Structures are given as structure tokens and as C-alpha cells.
Amino acid sequence: MADGGETTTTTTTTAVVTLGGKGSSLSPSSLHAVSAGTARVRVDSSARDRLASSPPAANRTDFQISFPPYFTAAETRASLAVLLNKLLVSGGPGTGTALVDLISDSLNSAEGYTGFGNLAVTNEQVSISEKAHSSFYGISALLDHLSTALSTTVDAVAALSCEAIKADVAAVFNPTDSGDGFVSKDEIGVASDMKVLLNGSKLVGKVENEAISSIPKVHATLRKVVKFVHSEVRVYLNSSVRIQKTGSTADGAAGGVVSVLLLLADVLLRIGKSSLGRAKMDLDAIAADALKSSLTGMFEEECARMDDLENELKVLVDARIGGEFEKFVHELYVLCGCVWKTVVWEAITAFVALEGSELIEKGKHEEINGVQADKKSEKKKKKKKVVLGRGTAVLVQLIKDRFQRNGSDESVSLEKLVKDLLLFLDARGPEFDHFLNKVKDIVDSNESRRLPKLPKGTRDFGKEQMAVREKAFSIIKEVFKKHGATALDTPVLELKDTLMGKYGEDSKLIYDLADQGGERCSLRFDLTVPFARYMAMNGLTSLKRYQIAKVYRRDNPSKGRYREFYQCDFDIAGQNVRMGPDFEVIEVLVELLDKLNIGDYEIKLNHRKLLDGMLKICGVPPEKFRTICSSIDKLDKQSFDQIRKEMVEEKGLTAEVADRIGNFVKERGPPLELLAKLQDKGSKFLENEGSVHALDDLKILFNALEKSKSINRIVFDLSLARGLDYYTGVIYEAVFKGATQVGTIAAGGRYDDLIGKFGTKQVPAVGVSLGIERVFAIMENQIIRPTETQVLIGSLGDDLPLTAKLVKEFWVAGLKAEFLIDKRVRKHIDYAKEYRIPWLVLVGERELSEEREPSEAVVKLKDFENAKEEVVRRSAIVQLLLNRLGAVRT
């Protein structure tokens, strides 16, 4: 059934998909349920009210909705559902509700869509309808759902075929992840799932065939393409047409979707081809000749042939070339249906080969299409016990139970068996979800027993990730030291009292530890409070320090957000020239982000006293300043309407005060220009003493940044609040503007009162913290060698002492070298390529022998970067590499 964010179930088990409400969304699965008629739609009343205000009569026009005659009912319903959602998420006050009401009534009526005729609707409704491309994206979403379900179903069906034809799967489903990129993670995932399904089977292990050996690669490609399709389609379903790209369907918003759908068409053809191959082998595996003959006849009559699939692919490609995009997705939908039916026929042939005779031939002389079965051969066959895999046994029993429920202990005709299985495995059928969930349960439950897991919000760093991390840390430390900072390390544990009361509403994210020996401890939340505690404990009044260490937050993990992660902090504490430390900290941040070469970014900047002045001007009570700042701090993730509702309904502000705040937080622009506007005569900020002080601070800072040519990286943004309680002055955060969506990558500000909170005199301080985990997410797209090894010594033998003598010469010479002992040349080459080692020295056991004259011994030197190799005297190899690597360094 539907699984959208706002999908509910009525008392009659009919799913209801809510559209237009807060937090509701239209998912491919819920759209599929609506298109199949197994879910009703409900328009959120608040969304309808927003559209309902009547526009002037002159704003109405005649409009007609039509669909191509070749569309199926499911395609038409999906198109209407997408259009309905677009009207709700894109329309503003005065858009009107005529189309919304007509479409929702049509989707929920028993008769279905019968056409609307000419409609008098607003220009806004016409504009949204024309820009929505609802047919294209509606069918694309159906393809998203069906291909996702297919990617799970094909594994289960192929597992049944492996047993039916007694396939040799030992090597096929045991690939190893060498880390060299030759075996994809998806291939390993497919192989792993197949092993789970076939675990314990006594039927596999004999027959070799391409239709079996190709399963990991073909099914993995489907998984990969399905992810591409999903990432392109689901975002569009719930986006407003106002923010979509303009242009034609092909060249504008749909360009990326068309590309991935072409990939889907290609992989569907490959799935169909391999499934057809296995289905024919399943037929050959049926022991009873009469049963085989009957089922073969039905298969040839009803199942698509390879020619049919190829012709369908040609039709959809021609439609794409001709710019007929509705026809393109329709034909792809048809192709998907044909391939799906092919996979179902594979399931039928495999099931019959495994269990069909038991269900069909229960009489003394049952007749199958007029051909009598041999009772003696059947009895003989029943004596042999069939041991299926633990996963496939569950699926076979699921199917058998279905027939037993429907037909008691009576025999089942072949025609009924085929008809029932076609219905049972129909993705639009009422029972398919049960089958699909059973497959997922089998794989997931076995996976959890087979492999350990990491806690949510944590991650391992493999060799490639560690190379990226070490490179980043090296750059960061270099910049910190360049500015005169000294290193500091503090314990990962802090007393709970040290941390509490410093983070505002975020204090709830602190990890508390069980009482161990009378002390209430917590894991550190950041590095700033421990630094302030260190300053106070040691009576320090000035220090410029850096610290790179892990911190912990009991947060909800999401993309770029972890529970354990590194922070890289740079802080300056102590009295100094006004705004001098603030200027240097921002310069450090700019230099860091430039040297890390992450791409385009901006640094949003504000002043806490200016923010407090704004809240006072707006009429916010002083005791609510911090909690309202926490709300404003969410504006980068939520709309102002959502924040306004929180401030009014949850935090007690009046609507008028919230609206005044809304007018101020919209102010954003180049620093000096916006500063001049805020200092202009008549500005309300000039009436507040704290705001005046803040504006003077910012004037000094912006002038300094202009002179240092860093002002172009700064955006003066009055909506920036920073939710932590300890900030007292300038605040800032850096945001990555590239394609990888990671959010804030660095943040900081001035905190003049924090050190004094620990019972000592006040020590002013300012700092910045770089969220390195999010920087990793950007940098991991860069190709970085996992090691610094310069040369691999490949010994083609098994003599460690002689190899040790040679590799020691390289180490003594200062070369970064590794050695590998193996008689197979391929092993040495593969290892060097995996770790991107630029040079390989291959030396035979005879050349290593002490009996060999040094002047005669030779080695083979391979240069991978330039794809060259040469034979070199063994006695000269070390100096030769020193010379060549030295030339590279210079």
C-alpha cells in the first residue's frame, strides 16, 4: 500500500493519501497506490483554504485537460494525482480551487476519470498545469515504484530458478570486495542477498550458465539505476513549479529524468533477457513430461519474447528522439510491465519445477490438458526429499499456503496455478506487498545475524576516506600554526555541570553517562566549553590555541549529521585591539576553505547585540531573547511561516511581534551596503545602545576585511542567530554552495562571558569551529591516494630473507616502499593499482639469489603513470628510482 509521509488507513483498510498539508508529501509508492485505486486522496483543508479566495472574474479563462488516448487508467490517475499535488504546493492565495476539487473528486469516484470538458479556471491554475508536466512525472513516479519493487523481486525469483535448475552458485555469489573498484558495492549486495536466500540449499551446485553468472552484475545495475531514478523523481514530485527550471520538458526540468529513464530502459532489457533465459531452463528442469509440455505451451503463448522487448525499446527510443516525452514514458511503462510479467513467468516455471507436481498431480491418473500423468513415476519422485534454501523455502511455503487456503487439499489445475501466481505477483495486486515484505524480512533478518552493525550516526573510515581525512587535517593544522596557534587537547569526558547551561535548547543533545564512582559525567558536546574550562582552571588570561578532536551529540542522524564527529577549532582568548581577533579568525576561516579547495562557499555574518537590539525593537521580552534566537536559527532549514508558527504557538509571541521580526530577518546583502542602510538616519537600530555598539564593531570589521580582500566572501545576514547561549558578539557560519548538499560547514563567534562563568575573571574570546565531517563529504569526490608508498617490491617467489635484503636497500635510501611476495604477477599488479602505487619493481627468485652475479641480475620496472616498463640492473634500481622520484619532486 501507500507509504507516503501523510498516508493513513481507514477502518475499511483503504489507504488515504493526504496532499497539501504541513509535512505531507507525495511519494512514488503512495502515487502508485492512488493510480491502482487502492488509496484515496484527501486534500488538506488548510491548503484548500489558502487557494480558495475568489479572484476577479477577469482572471478566469477557459481551459481543458486531456491525456493521450493510449494512456492506461493507471497512467491517467497518476498524472492527475501529480497535477493535484502541484496545484496545492505551488498555488498561492487566489489561485482557486476549481481544478483541485474536480481532480480529487475524480480520483476518489468509483467511475474514475471520464474527462472534465472546458473549465473556467484562473490564470494561475492554467500556468501551474502547463508547467507541471504532470503526465511525464506521474508515469516516471510509477516507474520509480515498480522498478524499486522489481529490484527486490528479481533476486527472490532468480534464487528459485537457481534451485530449480540446480545451478552452480559457489563462485557466482562469493565475490570479494578488493577495494579496487572492479566489484561494485551493489554487486556484493546482490550476491550477499542471494546467499541468504539460498543458505542451506541442497539443490544448487551443478549447472553453469550465463543467465546465472550474470545475476550479480545485471541485478546490481538495476539497483544502481533505481537509485538514480528515485533521486531524480521524488524531489520533483513535491517541489513547486515556481522553483523548477524553465524551458521545454526535454531541455528544462525533465532533462535529468529522461537520462536516467534511458538507463532504466536499457537495464530492464537486460533483466528481461536473463529472466527469459532462466525461465527456459526452469521448463527443461520439470521432470514430468506432460506437465513440462503443457506449461511450455502456455509460456510460449503468454510470455513476451526477446524480440518483443527489443521492439518496445526501439519504440520508446524513437519517441525520445522525436521529442514525444509522454509517449516515451508510456512506452517505458509498457516495457516495464512486459519485463515484470517475464519475471513472474520465471517464478511460475521455477515453482512448478520445484513443487508443481505435488500440487497438480494428486489423483491416480490426473489429466493435464488431456495428457495422463504416470502415477508410478510420481510416487517414485515423492520419495526423494527436497531441501530448499532457508530463504527460498519460506517463499515456496508462502505460495503453497496460498493455494491450500484457496483450495483446501484438492489438486490444483495448471491453469489455475498459473492464473493465481500471475495475480499474486502482480505489483498492483492486493497480495503483492505481503510477498515483497516477506522477501525483505528474509534478507534483513539474516543480514543482521550475519554481520555486525555500527551505531546510528557513526561511521568507519576506510583507506580512501582516511587519506582524505589526513590530507584535510594536514592543511588545517598548517593554517592554524601559520597564525601562531598552539595545540591543546582536553578529555572526551567532562563533568556534567561543566556543560549544562551553555548550549540553550541544544543541551538536550548532550550524552550523559551512567554514574561511575560518584561523578556525573557527559561526553563533550563541543570543544569551546572545554577550552573555556581549561582557561579558567589554569588562571590563563590569553591564549591562541587550536584543537582537532571528536565531539558527541545525541542528535537524529541525517545526511552530513552524525552523533560522533570531528571539530577543528581555532580560538583567540585575551584582551586585544577592538575587532582584531574577530578579523583574524574570519581570515583563518577564509584561508582554510580556500586551501581545502572545496568549491564555492559563503560566510554569513551577524552580531548578537544587533540581533538582541532587533528583538527589543520588535517588542520581544528580554527573557525570551535566547529562545527566540533558537527559532530564528532554524531559518536556513524551515520557512518563515513555520518559524512564525513556532514563535507564536509554542513560545508565546504575539502575531504582530512575529511579523515585525519577519520584516527584519529578510535583510541580507553585501556587508558594507547593508551596514550603511542600517546606520542611515532614521534607522530604528540607532535608537538602541547595544545595536549602535554592534554596528560600530561591524564597521571596523568590514573595513578590515575589505582591505584584506576577503569581504567578497561575506554576506551580512540578519537572519543568522546561532542557537548557542554563550555568544555575545559577532557570529558567523560558512555554507557550501556546490552540488553536494551538506549545510553549514563551519561556524563560530565571540563569547566574552563564557570563561568568566567558571568563577574567574572575565576573559574575552572569539573562535571558529570547522565541521570536518561535512568537508569530508565534499572532498571524498576528489581522487586521493590511500597511501604515500612510492614503489612496490614484487617478489615472484616465496623467499622472505632474500626479499628482506632487497627492500631494506630501498628503506635505507629513504624511499617509501612496500613488498609483496607472490609467484603470480597479476597479484602484484592488482595490489599496485588498488593502492595507486606509481612504481612496481618485479624481481624473480633467481635474480634475488646470492649465487647470482650482481652485474647479471636484472629486475623489471613498471611505471603505471606513463604506462611504461623496462628492464634494469638490480644493482642500479635504487639509484634510478631516487633520480626519477627526485625529478618529480622538483
Residue pairs with C-beta under 8 A, 6 or more apart in sequence:
1 7
1 9
1 15
1 33
1 38
1 39
1 433
2 15
2 17
2 27
2 29
2 30
2 31
2 32
2 33
2 34
2 38
2 39
3 27
3 29
3 30
4 17
4 18
4 24
4 25
4 26
4 27
4 29
4 30
5 23
5 24
5 25
5 27
6 17
6 18
6 19
6 21
6 23
6 24
6 25
7 15
7 16
7 17
7 18
7 30
7 33
7 39
8 15
8 16
8 18
9 15
9 16
10 16
10 40
14 38
14 39
14 40
15 30
15 33
15 38
15 39
15 40
16 39
16 40
16 41
16 42
17 26
17 30
17 33
17 34
17 39
17 40
17 41
17 42
18 24
18 41
18 42
18 43
18 44
19 26
19 41
19 42
19 43
19 44
19 47
19 84
19 85
19 88
20 43
20 44
20 46
20 47
20 48
20 85
20 88
20 89
21 44
21 46
21 47
22 44
22 46
22 642
24 44
25 237
25 238
26 81
26 82
26 85
26 141
26 237
26 238
27 234
27 237
28 141
28 142
28 144
28 145
28 148
28 230
28 233
28 234
28 237
29 145
30 39
31 78
31 81
31 82
31 138
31 141
31 142
31 145
31 237
32 78
32 141
32 142
32 145
32 146
32 427
32 428
33 39
34 40
34 41
34 77
34 78
34 81
34 107
35 74
35 75
35 77
35 78
35 81
35 138
35 142
36 74
36 428
37 77
37 112
38 428
38 430
40 107
40 108
41 81
41 84
41 104
41 107
41 108
42 104
43 84
43 88
43 100
43 104
44 88
47 88
48 88
48 97
48 100
50 91
50 92
50 93
51 87
51 88
51 91
51 92
51 93
51 94
51 95
51 96
51 97
51 100
52 96
52 97
53 93
53 94
54 94
54 96
55 94
55 96
55 122
55 124
59 94
59 122
59 123
59 124
60 120
60 121
60 122
60 123
61 120
61 121
61 122
61 123
61 126
62 118
62 119
62 120
63 118
63 119
63 120
63 121
63 125
63 126
63 129
64 116
64 117
64 118
64 119
65 83
65 99
65 116
65 119
65 129
66 115
67 75
67 76
67 79
67 135
68 135
68 326
68 327
68 330
70 327
70 330
71 79
71 135
71 330
72 333
73 112
73 113
74 142
74 428
75 135
75 138
75 139
75 142
75 330
75 333
76 113
77 107
77 112
77 113
78 138
78 139
78 141
78 142
79 134
79 135
79 138
79 139
80 103
80 106
80 107
80 113
80 134
80 138
81 103
81 107
81 138
82 132
82 134
82 135
82 137
82 138
82 141
82 237
83 99
83 103
83 129
83 132
83 134
83 138
84 99
84 100
84 103
84 104
84 107
85 237
85 238
86 128
86 129
86 132
86 134
86 240
86 241
87 95
87 99
87 100
87 103
87 125
87 128
87 129
88 100
89 238
89 239
89 240
90 128
90 132
90 240
90 241
90 242
91 124
91 125
91 128
92 124
94 122
94 124
95 122
95 124
95 125
95 128
96 121
96 122
96 124
96 125
98 119
98 120
98 121
98 122
98 125
99 119
99 121
99 125
99 129
102 116
102 119
106 112
106 113
106 114
106 116
107 113
127 241
128 241
131 241
131 244
132 241
133 249
133 253
133 254
133 325
135 326
135 329
136 249
136 254
136 257
136 325
136 326
136 329
137 233
137 236
137 237
137 254
137 257
139 326
139 329
139 330
139 332
139 333
140 229
140 232
140 233
140 257
140 261
140 329
141 233
141 234
141 237
142 333
143 229
143 233
143 261
143 264
143 329
143 332
143 333
143 336
144 226
144 229
144 230
144 233
144 234
145 427
146 336
146 337
146 340
146 427
147 222
147 225
147 226
147 229
147 264
147 268
147 336
148 226
148 230
149 427
149 432
149 436
150 222
150 271
150 336
150 339
150 340
150 343
150 427
151 219
151 222
151 223
151 226
152 436
152 439
152 440
153 343
153 425
153 435
153 436
153 439
154 219
154 222
154 271
154 275
154 343
155 190
155 193
155 194
155 197
155 219
155 439
155 443
156 197
156 391
156 392
156 395
156 439
157 275
157 343
157 344
157 346
157 347
157 350
158 194
158 212
158 215
158 219
158 275
158 278
158 346
159 194
159 197
159 198
159 389
159 391
159 392
159 395
160 346
160 347
160 350
160 351
160 354
160 392
160 395
160 396
161 167
161 212
161 278
161 279
161 281
161 282
161 346
161 349
161 350
162 169
162 194
162 198
162 201
162 203
162 204
162 212
163 198
163 201
163 203
163 204
163 350
163 354
163 388
163 389
163 392
164 203
164 281
164 282
164 285
164 349
164 350
164 353
164 354
165 207
165 209
165 212
165 278
165 281
165 282
165 284
165 285
165 353
166 203
166 204
166 205
166 206
166 207
166 285
167 204
167 205
167 206
167 207
167 208
167 209
167 212
168 204
168 205
168 206
168 207
168 208
168 212
169 194
169 198
169 204
169 205
169 212
170 205
172 191
172 212
172 213
172 215
172 216
173 191
173 192
173 194
173 195
173 198
173 215
173 216
174 191
174 195
175 183
175 187
175 188
175 191
175 216
176 183
177 183
177 185
177 188
178 830
178 834
179 462
179 463
179 464
179 834
180 830
180 833
180 834
184 220
184 224
186 220
186 221
186 223
186 224
187 216
187 217
187 220
189 220
189 223
190 215
190 216
190 219
190 220
190 223
191 216
192 447
193 443
194 215
194 216
196 390
196 391
196 442
196 443
196 446
196 447
196 450
197 389
197 391
197 392
197 395
197 442
197 443
198 204
198 389
198 391
198 392
199 389
199 390
199 391
199 446
200 387
200 388
200 389
200 390
201 387
201 388
201 389
201 392
202 386
202 387
203 386
203 387
203 388
204 389
207 281
209 277
209 281
210 277
211 274
211 277
211 278
211 281
212 278
214 274
215 274
218 267
218 270
218 271
218 274
219 271
221 267
221 270
222 267
222 268
222 271
225 260
225 263
225 264
225 267
226 264
228 260
228 263
229 257
229 260
229 261
229 264
232 256
232 257
232 260
233 257
236 244
236 253
236 257
244 252
244 253
245 252
245 253
246 252
247 253
249 325
250 258
250 323
250 325
254 325
258 320
258 325
258 328
261 328
261 329
261 332
262 317
262 320
264 332
264 336
265 313
265 316
265 317
265 332
265 335
266 313
268 309
268 332
268 335
268 336
268 339
269 309
269 310
269 313
269 335
269 339
271 339
271 343
272 304
272 306
272 309
272 338
272 339
272 342
272 343
273 306
273 309
275 339
275 342
275 343
275 345
275 346
276 303
276 305
276 306
276 342
276 346
278 346
278 350
279 299
279 303
279 342
279 345
279 346
279 349
279 350
280 349
282 346
282 349
282 350
282 352
282 353
283 292
283 295
283 296
283 299
283 349
283 353
284 292
285 353
286 292
286 295
286 349
286 352
286 353
286 356
287 357
287 377
287 381
288 357
288 361
288 373
288 374
288 377
288 378
290 368
290 369
290 371
290 372
290 373
291 352
291 356
291 357
291 360
291 361
291 368
291 373
291 414
293 369
293 371
294 368
294 369
294 371
294 414
295 348
295 349
295 352
295 356
295 414
295 418
297 369
298 414
298 415
298 418
299 345
299 348
299 349
302 345
303 341
303 342
303 345
304 338
304 339
304 341
304 342
308 338
309 335
309 338
309 339
309 342
312 331
312 334
312 335
312 338
313 335
315 331
316 327
316 328
316 331
316 332
316 335
319 325
319 327
319 328
319 331
320 328
340 427
341 422
343 425
344 421
344 422
344 425
344 426
347 421
347 425
348 417
348 418
348 421
348 422
351 396
351 399
351 421
352 360
352 414
352 417
354 386
354 388
354 396
355 396
355 399
355 400
356 414
356 417
357 378
357 381
358 382
359 400
359 403
359 411
359 412
359 417
360 366
360 368
360 411
360 412
360 413
360 414
360 417
361 368
361 373
361 378
361 411
362 410
362 411
363 411
364 375
365 372
365 373
365 375
366 372
366 373
366 411
367 373
368 413
368 414
369 414
388 396
390 446
391 442
391 443
391 446
394 438
394 442
395 435
395 438
395 439
395 442
398 435
398 438
399 421
399 424
402 420
402 424
402 431
403 412
403 417
403 420
406 420
407 416
423 429
423 431
424 431
424 432
424 435
425 432
425 435
426 432
454 460
455 563
456 557
456 563
457 555
457 557
457 561
457 562
457 563
457 564
458 562
458 563
458 564
459 562
461 469
463 786
463 787
463 835
464 780
464 784
464 786
465 776
465 780
466 786
467 784
467 785
467 786
467 787
468 776
468 779
468 780
468 782
468 784
469 772
469 776
471 779
471 784
472 596
472 772
472 775
472 776
472 779
473 548
473 568
473 772
475 592
475 595
475 596
476 548
476 568
476 592
476 596
476 770
476 772
477 546
477 548
478 595
479 588
479 591
479 592
479 595
480 546
480 568
480 570
480 588
481 546
482 591
483 544
483 570
483 584
483 587
483 588
484 544
485 544
485 545
485 546
485 570
486 543
486 544
486 545
486 546
487 545
487 546
487 547
488 531
488 534
488 545
488 546
488 547
489 547
489 549
490 524
490 527
490 530
490 531
490 533
490 534
490 547
490 549
491 524
491 530
492 523
492 524
492 549
492 550
492 552
493 513
493 521
493 522
493 523
493 524
494 521
494 522
494 523
494 524
494 529
494 530
494 533
495 519
495 520
495 521
495 522
496 510
496 512
496 520
496 521
496 522
497 520
498 529
498 530
498 533
498 758
499 507
499 510
499 522
499 524
499 525
499 529
500 507
500 510
501 507
501 725
502 529
502 724
502 725
502 726
502 754
502 757
503 509
503 510
503 525
503 526
503 723
503 724
503 725
503 726
504 626
504 627
504 629
504 630
504 723
504 724
504 725
505 627
505 630
505 723
506 525
506 553
506 723
506 724
508 554
509 525
509 553
509 554
509 555
510 522
510 523
510 525
510 553
510 554
511 522
511 523
511 525
511 552
511 553
511 554
512 520
512 521
512 522
513 520
513 521
513 522
513 523
523 551
523 552
524 530
524 551
524 552
525 551
525 552
525 553
526 551
526 567
526 569
526 769
527 547
527 549
527 551
527 567
527 569
527 769
528 569
528 571
528 726
528 751
528 754
528 767
528 769
529 726
529 754
531 545
531 547
531 569
531 571
531 573
531 767
532 751
532 754
532 755
532 757
532 758
532 765
533 758
534 540
535 543
535 573
535 755
535 763
535 765
536 755
536 756
536 758
536 759
536 760
537 758
539 760
540 573
540 763
541 573
541 574
541 575
541 761
541 763
542 573
542 574
542 575
542 763
543 571
543 572
543 573
543 574
544 571
544 572
544 573
545 570
545 571
545 573
546 568
546 569
546 570
546 571
547 567
547 568
547 569
548 566
548 567
548 568
548 569
548 772
549 566
549 567
550 564
550 565
550 566
550 567
551 564
551 565
551 566
551 567
552 563
552 564
553 563
553 565
554 563
555 561
555 562
555 563
557 563
559 741
559 742
560 741
560 742
560 743
560 773
560 774
560 777
561 743
562 773
565 771
565 772
565 773
566 772
566 773
567 769
567 770
567 771
567 772
568 769
568 770
568 772
569 767
569 768
569 769
569 770
570 585
570 588
570 767
570 768
571 585
571 765
571 766
571 767
571 768
572 581
572 584
572 585
572 765
572 766
572 767
573 755
573 763
573 764
573 765
574 763
574 764
574 765
575 764
576 764
578 697
578 700
579 697
579 700
579 701
579 704
579 730
581 765
581 766
582 697
582 701
582 729
582 730
582 750
582 766
583 701
583 704
583 705
583 708
585 748
585 766
585 767
585 768
586 603
586 605
586 701
586 705
586 710
586 714
586 732
586 768
587 705
587 708
587 710
588 768
589 603
589 732
589 734
589 746
589 748
589 768
589 770
590 603
590 710
590 713
592 746
592 770
593 601
593 734
593 745
593 746
596 775
596 779
598 736
598 738
598 745
598 775
598 778
598 779
599 736
599 737
599 738
599 778
600 736
600 737
600 738
601 713
601 734
601 735
601 736
601 737
601 738
601 745
602 713
602 714
602 715
602 734
602 735
602 737
603 713
603 714
603 715
603 732
603 733
603 734
603 735
604 715
604 717
604 720
604 732
604 733
604 734
604 735
605 671
605 714
605 715
605 716
605 717
605 720
605 730
605 731
605 732
606 716
606 717
606 718
606 719
606 720
606 721
606 730
606 731
606 732
607 694
607 695
607 697
607 698
607 729
607 730
607 731
608 694
608 722
608 727
608 728
608 729
608 730
608 731
608 749
608 750
609 690
609 691
609 693
609 694
609 697
609 728
609 729
610 678
610 685
610 690
610 691
610 694
610 695
610 698
610 718
611 629
611 632
611 718
611 721
612 625
612 690
612 691
613 685
613 688
613 690
613 691
613 694
614 661
614 664
614 685
614 691
614 718
615 624
615 625
615 628
615 629
615 661
616 622
616 688
616 690
617 660
617 664
617 684
617 685
617 687
617 688
617 691
618 657
618 660
618 661
618 664
619 654
619 656
619 657
619 660
620 628
620 653
620 657
620 661
624 651
624 652
624 653
626 725
627 651
628 647
628 651
628 653
628 661
629 721
629 722
629 723
630 721
630 723
631 643
631 646
631 647
631 651
632 643
632 661
632 665
632 719
632 721
633 720
633 721
633 722
633 723
634 643
634 646
635 643
635 665
635 719
635 721
636 719
636 735
636 743
636 744
637 743
640 662
640 665
644 655
644 658
644 659
644 662
647 653
647 657
647 658
647 661
648 654
648 655
648 658
653 661
664 718
665 718
665 719
666 718
666 719
667 674
667 677
667 678
667 717
667 718
668 674
668 715
668 716
668 717
668 718
668 719
669 715
669 716
670 715
670 716
671 698
671 702
671 705
671 711
671 714
671 715
671 716
672 702
672 706
672 711
674 716
675 695
675 698
675 699
675 702
675 716
677 683
678 685
678 695
679 685
679 686
679 695
679 699
685 691
685 692
685 695
686 692
694 729
697 729
697 730
698 716
698 730
701 730
702 711
702 714
702 716
705 711
705 714
720 731
720 732
720 733
721 731
722 731
722 733
722 747
722 749
726 751
726 753
726 754
726 757
727 749
727 750
727 751
728 750
728 751
728 752
728 753
729 749
729 750
729 751
729 752
729 766
730 749
730 750
730 766
731 747
731 748
731 749
731 750
732 747
732 748
732 749
732 768
733 744
733 746
733 747
733 748
734 744
734 745
734 746
734 747
735 743
735 744
735 745
736 742
736 743
736 745
736 774
736 778
738 778
740 777
740 778
740 781
742 774
742 777
742 778
743 774
744 771
744 774
745 770
745 771
745 774
745 775
745 778
746 768
746 769
746 770
746 771
747 768
747 769
747 771
748 766
748 767
748 768
748 769
749 766
749 767
750 764
750 765
750 766
751 765
751 766
751 767
752 762
752 764
752 765
753 762
754 765
755 762
755 763
755 765
756 762
756 763
785 835
785 836
786 835
786 836
787 818
787 835
787 836
787 837
788 816
789 816
789 817
789 818
789 835
789 837
790 815
790 816
790 817
790 837
790 838
790 839
790 881
790 885
791 810
791 815
791 816
791 817
791 818
791 837
791 838
791 839
791 840
791 841
791 881
792 817
792 818
792 819
792 820
792 828
792 831
792 832
792 835
792 837
792 839
792 840
792 841
793 803
793 806
793 807
793 810
793 817
793 818
793 819
793 820
793 841
793 843
794 819
794 820
794 822
794 825
794 828
794 832
794 840
794 841
794 842
794 843
795 802
795 803
795 806
795 819
795 820
795 821
795 822
795 843
795 845
795 848
796 822
796 823
796 825
796 828
796 842
796 843
796 844
796 845
797 803
797 821
797 823
797 844
797 845
797 848
798 821
798 823
798 845
799 821
799 845
799 848
800 821
802 845
802 848
802 849
802 850
803 819
803 821
803 848
804 819
805 848
806 819
806 843
806 848
806 874
807 817
807 819
809 878
810 817
810 878
810 881
811 817
813 878
813 879
813 882
814 882
815 878
815 881
815 882
815 885
818 837
820 827
820 828
820 831
822 828
825 842
828 840
828 842
829 840
829 862
831 837
832 840
832 862
832 864
833 864
837 864
838 863
838 864
838 865
839 861
839 862
839 863
839 864
839 881
840 861
840 862
840 864
841 859
841 860
841 861
841 862
841 877
841 881
842 859
842 860
842 861
842 862
843 859
843 860
843 874
846 852
847 857
847 858
847 859
847 874
848 857
854 874
854 875
855 873
855 875
857 873
857 874
857 875
858 871
858 872
858 873
858 874
859 871
859 872
859 873
859 874
859 877
860 869
860 870
860 871
860 872
861 869
861 870
861 871
861 872
861 877
861 880
861 881
862 868
862 869
863 869
872 880
